[in-house]
Amino acid sequence: MMKRIKLFSLLLLLSLLGFSSCKNKESEEFIEPEKELSQAEVFESNPKDKVVQVTVNSNDKLRYDIGKIIVYEGQTIQLTLQHKGTMPATAMGHNFVVKDNDIPLFDFGEKAMRSVNTEYIPDENVIAGSSTIGGGESTTIEFKAPAKGSYDYLCTFTGHYPVMNGRLIVK
């Protein structure tokens, strides 16, 4: 059964990537298509700010425009996720989930794929998570920066996590 889920996720991901490459570039201007996630923008907060406002854009090509977010322990983070694509949430939904360090990214992503009833967000190992949105929509979450360290953030919509992820660095 697990092999079928992994195969289905891989096929879904490949088909979505192929489909999204046919779209026009107007809705994708915020990030160059050839830009890898590791080359995406870095957001760093001011250590004096108590509240940090971050906007992360996503698109129909399975990308966040920010690949690393640097904040300071105890800061309140108000994070807005905007979906700049055109596809509906049922086909190309995105969310923003920060996971704790108790579980590897791959294992968490697999667990998330089975969490359909909670918008693909598992009940445990989650520091913060947004609702799932489609093209043209946005959502905002607020959470306290956890203890100093490095945390993965990812889109937990089925099959997106291998390419749609980044790091939350807490100083």
QUIRANOR-V340698 format. One record per residue. N is the residue number from 0. RES is the residue in three letters. PHI is phi in radians with two decimals (NA if undefined). PSI is psi as a letter, one per 30 degrees, with the letter a starting at -180 (none if undefined). Layout:
[[N	RES	PHI	PSI] [N	RES	PHI	PSI]]
//
This chain:
[[0	MET	NA	e] [1	MET	-1.11	e] [2	LYS	-1.12	e] [3	ARG	-1.14	e] [4	ILE	-1.10	e] [5	LYS	-1.11	e] [6	LEU	-1.12	e] [7	PHE	-1.06	e] [8	SER	-1.09	e] [9	LEU	-1.11	e] [10	LEU	-1.11	e] [11	LEU	-1.09	e] [12	LEU	-1.06	e] [13	LEU	-1.12	e] [14	SER	-1.21	e] [15	LEU	-1.17	e] [16	LEU	-1.11	e] [17	GLY	-1.14	e] [18	PHE	-1.15	e] [19	SER	-1.23	f] [20	SER	-1.26	f] [21	CYS	-1.55	f] [22	LYS	-1.33	l] [23	ASN	-1.33	l] [24	LYS	-1.48	f] [25	GLU	-1.02	e] [26	SER	-1.47	f] [27	GLU	-2.02	g] [28	GLU	-1.14	f] [29	PHE	-1.23	f] [30	ILE	-2.59	k] [31	GLU	-1.22	k] [32	PRO	-0.99	e] [33	GLU	-1.46	f] [34	LYS	-1.28	k] [35	GLU	-1.33	l] [36	LEU	-0.99	e] [37	SER	-1.13	f] [38	GLN	-1.77	g] [39	ALA	-1.17	l] [40	GLU	-1.11	l] [41	VAL	-2.02	k] [42	PHE	-1.91	k] [43	GLU	-2.25	k] [44	SER	-1.44	l] [45	ASN	-1.48	k] [46	PRO	-1.09	f] [47	LYS	-1.45	f] [48	ASP	-1.33	k] [49	LYS	-1.45	e] [50	VAL	-2.09	k] [51	VAL	-2.02	k] [52	GLN	-1.87	k] [53	VAL	-2.19	k] [54	THR	-2.02	k] [55	VAL	-1.99	k] [56	ASN	-1.73	k] [57	SER	-2.19	l] [58	ASN	-2.61	a] [59	ASP	-1.36	g] [60	LYS	-1.86	g] [61	LEU	1.00	h] [62	ARG	-2.44	k] [63	TYR	-1.74	k] [64	ASP	-1.48	f] [65	ILE	-2.05	k] [66	GLY	-1.71	f] [67	LYS	-2.62	k] [68	ILE	-2.09	k] [69	ILE	-1.97	k] [70	VAL	-2.33	a] [71	TYR	-2.07	k] [72	GLU	-0.86	k] [73	GLY	1.55	f] [74	GLN	-1.13	k] [75	THR	-1.52	k] [76	ILE	-1.88	k] [77	GLN	-1.86	j] [78	LEU	-1.90	k] [79	THR	-1.89	k] [80	LEU	-1.78	k] [81	GLN	-2.01	k] [82	HIS	-1.77	j] [83	LYS	-1.48	f] [84	GLY	-1.40	a] [85	THR	-2.11	f] [86	MET	-1.35	k] [87	PRO	-1.23	l] [88	ALA	-1.05	e] [89	THR	-1.20	f] [90	ALA	-1.80	e] [91	MET	-2.50	h] [92	GLY	-1.27	k] [93	HIS	-2.31	k] [94	ASN	-2.43	a] [95	PHE	-2.35	j] [96	VAL	-2.21	k] [97	VAL	-1.82	k] [98	LYS	-1.80	l] [99	ASP	-1.37	l] [100	ASN	-1.61	g] [101	ASP	-1.37	f] [102	ILE	-2.50	k] [103	PRO	-1.11	l] [104	LEU	-0.93	e] [105	PHE	-1.07	e] [106	ASP	-1.11	e] [107	PHE	-1.13	e] [108	GLY	-1.07	e] [109	GLU	-1.12	e] [110	LYS	-1.13	e] [111	ALA	-1.12	e] [112	MET	-1.07	f] [113	ARG	-1.58	g] [114	SER	-1.78	h] [115	VAL	-1.03	e] [116	ASN	-1.24	f] [117	THR	-2.06	h] [118	GLU	0.96	h] [119	TYR	1.17	g] [120	ILE	-1.96	j] [121	PRO	-1.07	l] [122	ASP	-1.31	f] [123	GLU	-2.34	l] [124	ASN	1.21	g] [125	VAL	-2.00	k] [126	ILE	-1.53	e] [127	ALA	-2.73	l] [128	GLY	-2.74	k] [129	SER	-1.72	l] [130	SER	-1.27	l] [131	THR	-1.54	k] [132	ILE	-2.19	l] [133	GLY	-1.94	a] [134	GLY	-0.91	k] [135	GLY	1.43	f] [136	GLU	-1.83	l] [137	SER	-2.52	l] [138	THR	-2.59	l] [139	THR	-2.21	k] [140	ILE	-2.17	l] [141	GLU	-2.32	k] [142	PHE	-2.72	l] [143	LYS	-1.48	k] [144	ALA	-1.07	k] [145	PRO	-1.27	a] [146	ALA	-1.04	l] [147	LYS	-0.89	k] [148	GLY	2.68	a] [149	SER	-2.15	k] [150	TYR	-2.24	k] [151	ASP	-1.37	k] [152	TYR	-2.14	l] [153	LEU	-2.79	l] [154	CYS	-1.60	k] [155	THR	-1.71	g] [156	PHE	-1.03	k] [157	THR	-0.76	j] [158	GLY	1.43	f] [159	HIS	-1.48	f] [160	TYR	-1.03	e] [161	PRO	-1.11	f] [162	VAL	-2.04	f] [163	MET	-1.98	i] [164	ASN	-2.68	l] [165	GLY	-2.85	a] [166	ARG	-2.20	k] [167	LEU	-1.77	j] [168	ILE	-1.81	k] [169	VAL	-1.95	k] [170	LYS	-1.71	none]]
//
